[in-house]
Amino acid sequence: MALLNLRIDGDPILRKISKEVTKFDDKLKALADDMLETMKEEEGVGLAAVQVGRLKRMITYVNIEDDSVHVLVNPEILSEEGSVTDTEGCLSVPGKTGQVERPETIKVKGQNLQGEVIEFEAKDYLARVLCHEIDHLNGILYTDTATDVVEV
Ligand code: CO
């Protein structure tokens, strides 16, 4: 396991579209482990591979309900419902927070590290984290749509 360098806003890679993962091998597993370690060290609740310079559609995240950590490969949002505006920050945009409108509930589809397809529903904060990380895979930062961005 190794800590990975975070890419910070202004780095052009953060604006690129990440590529679909097709190989579910040991290299992917090693990257996921390093991302989990880096997310923990940086005290983040989510991390997209592009934030550590890898243009792969893979994210790691924390479910704060039970403090469990997860890896999701090729994630996509199948449907969304409701709308909540709340505070967000990003490890790639240090020292700031802003208000972002996100769906209240989403249905998500993705794959695990074995390539098996998984589908689940996420609500509230978890839905927010997943939307934020999936945005990263499409070159989007929360500050693109946030209001009331402040220094913290
Ligand atoms: Co972020």
Residues whose N, C-alpha, C, O or C-beta is under 5 A from the ligand:
A	BS01	CO	G89 C90 L91
